[in-house]
């Protein structure tokens, strides 16, 4: 690591962003897992907009790629629609 003041600041900012992104990513993955574990269509339908919102937020902040967000949303929507 360089000893420049700006480089040290950049390292601090990067670590802070990395920690925040890991938290939001993990929270979203847990929400997706919880949604996929539901067996009731009514509960899953109620939970779907919240999960989709979390996924959209990650894509907007460039934590995940927009295509990955689309794939995740498609997968959870298909799962909810397949519930009887």
C-alpha positions, 0 to 999 in steps of 0.5 A: 500500500502506498503511503499517500494520504489519498490512498489511505483514505481510498482503502478506508472507503473501499473497506467500508463499502465492501462491508456494507455491500456484503451485509446487503447481499447476505440480507437479500440472499437470506430473504430469497431463501426464506421466500423459496422455503415458503409452501403457502402461495398467499404468504409467498405472494405477499413476500414477493414484492419485498424480495424483488425490491431488495434485489432491485436495490442491489442492482441499482447500487451495482452490488450485483449485475442487472442481469443477475438481478433479472435472473433472480427475480425471474426465478423467485417469481416462477417459484411463487407462480408454481406454488399450488 
